[in-house]
């Protein structure tokens, strides 16, 4: 994927995208290294990003399934980022991943 800034086009590896956040007038594409503002609606970016790798979890957020460290009913955690999950998209997230119940409900140590 390429983002255009003026007359230059910069390549962003989709595999390095942690999440996408809708801002007031733009959308931020957040990678491991930096955040790139883009003049595109999050709904348009959602159509471009492969649904096998990304999931919309809130009207303002799309996350990379690859980088989710954990989640609960309210938030997805990617590194130090705490990203809200809306009730509407909670089922979409759960249907996008495989969930296996841990022994006695305890997280791994």
C-alpha positions in Angstrom: 0.0 0.0 0.0 1.3 3.5 -0.8 0.4 6.7 0.9 0.8 10.0 -1.1 2.2 13.1 0.5 2.3 15.9 -2.0 3.9 14.5 -5.1 5.7 11.6 -3.3 4.4 8.2 -2.6 5.6 6.2 0.4 5.3 2.4 0.7 3.7 1.0 3.8 4.0 -2.7 4.3 0.5 -4.0 5.3 2.1 -6.6 7.5 3.6 -3.9 9.6 0.3 -2.1 10.3 -0.7 -2.5 14.0 -4.0 -0.6 13.7 -5.8 2.2 11.9 -7.5 5.0 13.8 -10.1 7.5 12.4 -9.3 11.0 13.4 -11.4 14.2 12.7 -10.2 14.9 9.2 -8.0 12.0 8.4 -7.1 8.4 9.3 -3.9 7.4 11.0 -2.2 4.3 9.9 -0.1 3.1 12.9 2.9 0.9 12.3 5.5 -0.5 14.6 7.7 2.5 14.0 5.4 5.5 13.3 1.9 6.9 12.6 1.0 8.0 9.1 -1.9 10.4 8.6 -3.9 9.7 5.4 -6.7 11.6 3.7 -9.0 8.5 3.4 -12.1 7.5 5.3 -11.7 4.5 7.6 -14.6 2.9 5.7 -12.7 3.1 2.4 -9.5 1.8 4.1 -11.5 -1.1 5.5 -12.4 -2.1 1.9 -8.7 -2.1 1.0 -7.3 -4.0 3.9 -7.6 -7.8 3.7 -10.3 -9.1 6.2 -8.1 -12.2 6.8 -5.5 -9.9 8.5 -7.6 -7.0 9.8 -10.8 -6.5 11.8 -12.9 -3.4 12.5 -13.6 -3.4 16.2 -15.0 0.1 16.6 -16.3 2.8 14.3 -12.9 4.5 14.7 -10.6 1.5 14.8 -9.4 -1.3 12.6 -6.8 -3.6 14.1 -4.3 -6.1 12.8 -5.3 -9.6 14.0 -1.6 -10.5 13.9 -0.6 -8.0 16.6 -3.4 -8.5 19.1 -1.8 -9.5 22.4 -5.0 -10.0 24.3 -8.6 -8.7 24.5 -11.5 -8.6 26.8 -15.1 -7.5 26.3 -14.1 -3.8 26.2 -10.6 -3.5 24.8 -8.0 -4.9 22.5 -4.4 -4.7 23.7 -1.6 -4.3 21.1 1.6 -3.7 22.9 1.0 -0.7 25.1 -2.0 0.4 23.1 -5.5 -0.1 24.7 -8.0 0.1 21.9 -11.8 0.1 22.6 -14.1 -2.6 21.2 -17.7 -1.5 20.6 -20.5 -3.9 21.4 -21.5 -3.9 17.8 -18.1 -5.2 16.6 -17.4 -7.6 19.5 -18.9 -10.6 17.7 -17.2 -9.7 14.5 -13.8 -9.8 16.3 -14.6 -13.2 18.0 -15.7 -14.6 14.6 -12.4 -13.5 13.0 -10.2 -15.5 15.3 -9.9 -18.9 16.8 -10.6 -19.1 20.6 -9.6 -22.1 22.6 -10.6 -22.2 26.3 -7.7 -22.3 28.7 -7.5 -24.8 31.5 -9.7 -23.7 34.4 -10.0 -20.3 32.8 -6.5 -19.3 33.8 -4.3 -17.2 31.4 -1.0 -18.7 30.4 1.9 -18.0 32.8 
